[in-house]
Amino acid sequence: MWLVGFGRGQVLGRHQSLYRVCLLHTFGCMYVHRLILTGSSINLTKLDVLDSFPELKIATEYVVDGEVLESFPGALLPRSRSCIFGILTRRIANLSLLDKAEIRYTTLPGWQSSTTGLTNYYDLPVNARKYVDFIEQAVDVPIKSIGTGPGRGDIIMRA
């Protein structure tokens, strides 16, 4: 994960002084979350933070010693003893394996126009919609909502 768009994150609400932390997850991480949580949909947040990027490099594969790993290099550990039936887990990076890994990227064109405050999917720039579609196809889980800004109403709900 990488911290991106720190200046674009803005603040949360009027009474908090917290920045919207913007992390780009690799698809290995998203695939692991899909396997762990077996959710029926994804809530994609902070799409607006990517508005200024000319292109988006997305880590889609990790290769170690010529072998493509099925997921992000690491170990699955229980989140805590108080978790519900021990189902929730967290992924801890295996740094020695990650250090040896060749990361393969898929590059998508950016959209370089504002998505902030949009509430209709078809109002998004074409390349932003292609990005959303790419994520859905890569992790094989539908995206039901897309956050487009720091406000409560800055969200796109999809059927």
N, C-alpha and C positions, 0 to 999 in steps of 0.2 A: 504494500500500500504506500502511496505517496501523498504528501500534503500538497494540495494545489489550490490556487485561487484564494489565498488567504485574504488578500485585500478585497476581493469580490464578495466574500461571504456575508458581509454586513453583520448587524447585531440582531439578536433574538428579542423581539418585543421592546416595549418602552422601559420596563423596569429591570431588565437584566443587562449586564455588560459582558455577555459571553459572545464570542464569535461563532458563526456557523462553521464548524470544522469540516473541511472538505477533503475527503480521502478518496482516491481512485483505487478501487479494488481490482485485482486481476481476476480473470475469469476462473482461474483455478480456485480462488477463494469463494467466488460465487457458486461454483459447482459443488464445493464442499458444503456450503451452507444449504444448498438445495438438497443434498443427500441427508444432511443432519436433520433439518427442520421439516422436510417434506411438505413445504408450504404449497398452497395452490396458486399463489400469485406473488409478484414482487412489487414493492413500493419504491420506485426510483426517485431519489431526492437530489436536489441541488443541480438540476440540469442547467440552470442559468449560469452557474459558475464556469461552465465550459464554453460559453458564448464567444469568447475572444480567441480561442485556440484555432490556428489555421488548419491543423490536423490533429487527430487523436490516435495515439499509439496504444493499442490494447494488447496486453500480454494474454496470449491464448494457449500457449504450450510451454512446458518446461521439459528440457531434454538433458538427461544425465547419462554419461557413458553411452551415447547413441540410442538410449531407450526413452521414449516419450512417457512421462509420468502421467497418471490418470488425474492427479490433482496437485494442488500446491504442496511443495515439499515440506513435510512436517508430521507431527504426531497429534492424534486426537486425544484430548484429556477431558475428564469430567469437569464441568464448570464449577460446581461446588457440591457439598453434601446435601444442601438444602434444595437442590433443583428437583423439579417434578419428576419422579420415578427415574432419575439419573439420565434422562433423555438429552438434556442440553449439554453440549460439549463445546470446547473451544479448540482452536488450532494453534499449536505452538510451532513456529518455524524451526526446521532442522537447519541450522546455519551452515554446517559443513556441507550438507547436500545442496543447499541453496547456493553456496559459493561456487560449487562445481557446475551448477545448472546453466545451460544455454537457454535464454528466454527468447521465444519466438513471438513476434508481434504481428498483429493485423493493423494496418493503418487505414483509418477512415478520414474522409475530408471533414473539416470543421464547417461551421455555418456562419460564423462571424457576424451575427446579427442578434439582437436582443430577444430572449425568450421570457424575460422577467414579467411575471404577472399574467401570462397567457393561461387561459382556462379551456381552450378548445384544441384538441389534438391536431386538427387540420390547419390551425393557425401557426403551428410550429414550422420553422424552415425545413425544406425537404431533407437536408443532410441531418438535421436533428431527428427527424422521423426515421431515417435510415439507421441512425445510431441506436434508437430505441428498438427497432426491428432486429438489428444485429444481436443485441443483448438477449432478446426473447428467443431467437433461434439458437444462440450459443448455449444457453442454460436450459432451454426447453421448458420454460415456465413463462406464462403470460405476465405482462406488466399491467397492473390495474390502475395505478395512480402514478403521476409524474409531478414532482415538486418543481415549480418554476420561480421561486422567490422566497424571501424570508417571511412573508405574510401568511396568515392562516388560510386566506382565500386563494393563494398562489399555487393552485394545484389543478391538474388535469385528471379527471376521472374517466376511465375507459370502461366500456361494457365488457 
